[in-house]
Amino acid sequence: MRIGLYTPNYPGLTTDGGIGTYTRALGHELCRLGHAVHVLTPGDLADTADGPVRVHFTRTDHLAGVDRLVPGAGACWRVARAVRRLVRSEGLEVVEFPNWEGLGVLFQQLSRVPVVVRMHTSSAETQRIDRLPDRRWYRWNVRRERWQARLADALVTHSAAHRRVMAAETGVPADRIRLIPHGIEMFPDFVRPPRPPGPPTVVYLGRLEHRKGTMDLLDAIPRVLRAVPDARFVVIGADRPHAPGGRLHAEYVAGLPLMIRERITLTGPLPAGEVDRWLQTADLFVAPSRYESFGLIFLEAMRWATPVIGTTAGGIPEIVEDGVSGILVRPGAAAELADAIAGLLRDSDRRAALGEAGRHRVETEFTVERMARRIAELYREVLGRGAKREPAGVGYDA
């Protein structure tokens, strides 16, 4: 098949992000399975090759007059134009869009090429959890995402929990949304290196924001240090002003007592290779998210046999089996999180057992090959239905 994938970011070429990480892994594995893959992402760069995947770029900036009337319409137009060009030049047979911001809706109206929509965390869910103001721009994002779901030839998401959320939000019956979990590349020959000398290390990976529970971790750290005084915390990811008072987390940490502040390292975003090195050697990985539609970051740690602590939010319990392949705490429960971290830091045997169980779970349930084969099967199913249905009469709902 000749496949098109749209993503709002692409690791190594633009910015990092969960949708881009998924798209890159899927694209490479689909190519390995014999398909031709073209990725479209926002940017001003020249088209390039990322291994077997061809990456194309498009502008998504505003059209001033149009966007004043309908926010985001300019980006939809630019994306539709770019994808239609790829359909003509590369003979694309099927295109996958993420639900995020609903930028595929105009292409869906103008083209008869089948469209699959993967339902990641939505704008409405992000706005609610991050307590963003109810602005006109966000309302249009939510409308486009709902419209895009209703226009899709097939819908797919990665956890049963998120499928329920998306069905309720979009009004699409849950049985119309296919469940295909994310997958990640495994390295069978990897042997976890001996623990390096030095203090026990806890690693956090993700944007520093309310939805990711960053402040819950920072609030837990003083309690952890009372039990494990030499513990250190490495926080990897882009900072956002979600700390108390609308500050960056770096500003919040700078105001902590020295004995706490010196145990915390904020690295900012790091290249993938450096992230992997931290995950491979960490004593513990922690991501206390308030919501995850899936939680790809847990697979990134678990594949290296690094023990993980997450929360019971969203799709995380479908990845991490509490007490078996990791530990789960209630979202927002900083004291509970601190006790879980301190308990594992003081129990090396349990850390090792959880880490090995986590790696086995990824190997058996969440490989990128398993994901890509199931996605390819869905694409074939969509293509086998014949001509794309007419989208006439479908529009923005209130």
C-alpha positions, -999 to +999 in steps of 0.1 A: +000+000+000+009+036-005+002+053+028+001+089+040+005+099+077-001+134+090+015+144+123+018+178+141+054+170+150+082+146+139+111+136+163+145+146+150+132+170+124+107+193+141+096+191+177+091+160+198+057+148+210+037+116+215+019+118+182+052+123+163+068+094+182+040+071+173+040+083+136+077+078+132+076+043+147+046+033+127+060+047+094+093+028+098+076-005+106+051-002+078+080+003+054+097-027+068+066-047+061+068-036+024+046-005+023+055+030+010+050+057+036+049+094+032+046+116+063+034+152+062+042+175+091+043+213+097+076+230+089+095+251+064+122+225+056+128+208+023+114+173+018+137+147+032+141+110+039+141+095+074+154+061+065+127+045+043+101+071+052+097+101+030+089+133+051+072+163+036+065+197+051+037+222+049+029+256+064+000+257+089+000+294+096-031+314+095-050+330+067-058+363+085-092+371+070-105+335+071-092+327+105-109+357+120-142+341+110-133+304+116-101+299+138-079+272+123-095+273+089-062+284+073-043+255+087-070+231+075-068+246+040-030+243+039-030+207+052-057+197+027-038+213-002-005+196+008-021+161+013-040+164-020-007+171-037+008+140-022-022+120-033-016+131-069+022+128-069+027+097-048-006+079-055-016+076-018-043+050-013-051+058+024-043+086+048-042+086+086-047+117+106-046+122+144-077+137+159-056+165+175-070+199+163-090+182+136-069+195+108-079+168+083-116+178+080-112+198+048-092+171+031-120+146+041-146+169+024-126+174-007-110+140-014-123+105-020-092+089-005-101+069+026-091+085+059-084+067+092-084+089+123-064+078+154-079+093+185-052+106+209-059+128+239-084+154+226-084+192+228-114+190+251-097+166+275-065+187+275-084+219+281-103+203+310-073+187+327-049+216+321-076+241+332-071+262+301-094+292+295-125+287+274-113+305+244-129+306+209-099+289+194-102+259+217-139+256+210-132+254+172-105+228+178-131+207+197-157+211+170-132+201+142-121+170+161-157+159+165-165+166+129-133+147+118-144+117+138-178+116+122-163+119+087-137+092+092-138+060+072-124+043+103-115+053+138-089+038+160-075+044+195-051+028+218-069+019+251-104+008+261-105+037+287-098+063+260-123+047+236-150+053+262-140+089+266-139+095+229-173+078+223-189+101+249-171+132+236-178+127+199-211+109+200-196+081+179-206+046+191-178+029+209-180-002+187-171+020+157-137+028+173-111+000+167-087-007+196-051-011+185-026-003+213+007+016+206+038-004+201+075+003+205+107-011+190+124-038+211+161-046+212+163-084+220+201-083+225+200-055+250+213-064+284+207-040+313+240-027+324+251-030+360+239-003+382+264+026+381+278+038+414+262+068+429+229+078+445+196+062+435+181+080+404+145+086+396+137+098+360+107+116+348+100+120+310+074+143+295+063+178+292+063+197+325+026+205+328-005+199+348-018+170+328+015+151+332+014+155+370+048+173+372+038+193+403+026+161+420+061+147+416+078+179+428+054+179+458+064+143+466+101+149+465+106+163+500+088+133+515+109+109+495+141+126+506+131+122+542+132+085+536+160+083+511+181+114+516+206+107+487+179+101+460+182+123+430+155+133+404+162+139+367+133+157+350+134+155+312+111+175+290+100+210+279+088+233+306+054+250+306+041+277+330+019+253+350+036+256+384+018+276+411+014+313+402+016+305+365+054+301+368+077+277+349+086+246+369+122+257+368+113+289+386+094+269+412+124+246+418+147+276+421+127+287+451+129+254+470+153+249+499+188+241+488+188+206+503+158+198+480+168+219+450+202+203+447+186+168+444+166+179+413+180+182+378+158+198+351+174+189+317+149+203+293+142+183+261+170+159+252+179+139+220+164+104+219+198+088+224+203+107+257+168+099+269+174+062+263+206+063+283+188+078+312+160+053+310+185+024+307+203+033+339+176+048+360+167+030+392+131+041+387+109+058+361+080+079+374+052+096+354+023+106+377+000+118+348-035+132+356-046+116+323-030+096+295-050+082+266-024+054+266+010+062+281+037+055+255+063+069+279+058+038+301+067+015+272+098+036+266+110+028+301+097-007+304+115-020+273+148-014+292+136-034+322+134-002+342+107-004+369+079+022+366+054+041+387+023+056+371-012+064+380-046+048+376-056+075+351-069+068+316-052+040+297-022+035+320-036+005+339-040-012+305-002-011+302+011-013+337-003-041+358-003-027+394+021-048+415+031-070+386+048-049+359+049-016+379+032+004+406+001+026+402-011+053+426-041+076+425-036+107+402-029+138+423-020+119+454+015+133+461+019+115+495+009+082+480+033+088+451+062+096+476+056+065+496+057+043+464+089+059+452+106+056+486+095+020+490+109+009+457+142+029+461+147+009+493+139-025+477+163-034+449+149-070+445+114-057+439+127-031+415+144-059+395+113-081+395+090-053+384+115-042+357+118-077+342+080-082+343+076-049+325+100-057+298+083-091+292+049-073+290+062-050+263+078-079+244+045-099+243+019-072+240+033-039+228+058-044+200+058-020+170+055-049+146+023-061+163+009-025+161+019-020+124+005-053+112-029-045+129-029-010+114-021-023+080-050-048+083-073-019+092-061+000+061-068-030+039-102-034+054-110+003+047-098+000+011-117-032+006-150-014+013-148+003-021-156+039-029-154+064-001-189+075+011-201+110+003-195+135+031-221+160+018-243+176+044-218+171+073-206+203+089-195+220+121-218+213+149-224+238+177 
